[in-house]
Amino acid sequence: MSRLQQKVVIVTGAAVGLGRAMVIRMAQEGAAVAAFDVNDGEGQALAAEQRERGLDVHYWHCDVSREAEVAQAIGDVVTKFGRLDAIVNNAGVAGVSKPTHEISEAEWDFVQAINVKGVFFGTKHAVPQLRKAGGGSIINLSSIYGLVGAPDVPPYHASKGAVRLMTKTDALLYARDRIRVNSIHPGFIWTPMVAGYLRDGGAPEAGHAALAALHPLGHIGEADDVAWGAVYLVSDEAKFVTGAELVIDGGYTAR
């Protein structure tokens, strides 16, 4: 219960799914956690629930595609807690699933603005604060589809590939500042995004079984599987880990 004691951590896209699980596990491990999201109702409820349990979680409205909002929110976190030790750039969307030649510019830009620019803005405005703290950790949520391809959701795949290489570049740029930058690559995890993907396919039960079968371990992952990976990368246990790809995918990419 003390792996992250005295650390201040920001999690973007924190209200539901992977973000929510990461907020809870990091707070349980002793961190003060700033939850960023645009889903104010669920974000505020999450923070209130955790504070009732004695955990230090606070919510900020923040659209990661807007640089001014990201800069302001990060500044507010440092004002409140006095420092910043880590940021998890988790906010993301799947976008449309069409062949590339049918995708509009607006549909493409919507995904890149959140999945790529959101990581850029989070990193850009976290780095000066991490430097002041003497170092820290940046975690970027990529995907198995930042490692391998699939014949669907082209904007999503492109965005997650970008995040993977952004991570490696920044790991090299900021190593001298003792800032570690790593990416997490989940397989299919049971979250609202995956549930929506199955509903859109029209046969959620059959789709769930088909997705489970894609993973050699035989099942879809849980949000906690990824949350514990993030706890590790923020913790001092990972002090010699940077530029790495933490793949949490039930064996999906081992083929």
Secondary structure by P-SEA (a helix, b strand, c coil): ccccccbbbbbccccccaaaaaaaaaaaaccbbbbbccaaaaaaaaaaaaaaaccbbbbbbcccccaaaaaaaaaaaaaaccccccccccccccccccccccccaaaaaaaaacaaaaaaaaaaaaaaaaaaacbbbbbbbbccccccccccaaaaaaaaaaaaaaaaaaaaacccccbbbbbbbbcccccaaaaaaaaaaccaaaaaaaaaaaccccccccaaaaaaaaaaaaccccccccccccccccccccc
